[in-house]
Amino acid sequence: ATLSLMDLIKVLYEISPHPKEFLSKNRVIPALKMIVASNNAGEQGGTLIQIQAKNLLKTFSVNAII
């Protein structure tokens, strides 16, 4: 379910007319950072989820609000 949600977030980001606002309003960056930092890597699929979260953070870093 988490991977599907991350795919949905990516699609919404790509079609958003205001990507910076989308990221900040929906608190996407902090949520992805929390996934990357989680200790669920040992669970089945946990590593894949963390890799996808890292990839999204890289993609979104262009529009991140600091």
Stockholm file with secondary structure:
# STOCKHOLM 1.0

chainA/1-66         ATLSLMDLIKVLYEISPHPKEFLSKNRVIPALKMIVASNNAGEQGGTLIQIQAKNLLKTFSVNAII
#=GR chainA/1-66 SS CHHHHHHHHHHHHHHCSCHHHHHHHTTHHHHHHHHHHCSGGGSTTHHHHHHHHHHHHHHHGGGCCC
#=GC SS_cons        CHHHHHHHHHHHHHHCSCHHHHHHHTTHHHHHHHHHHCSGGGSTTHHHHHHHHHHHHHHHGGGCCC
//
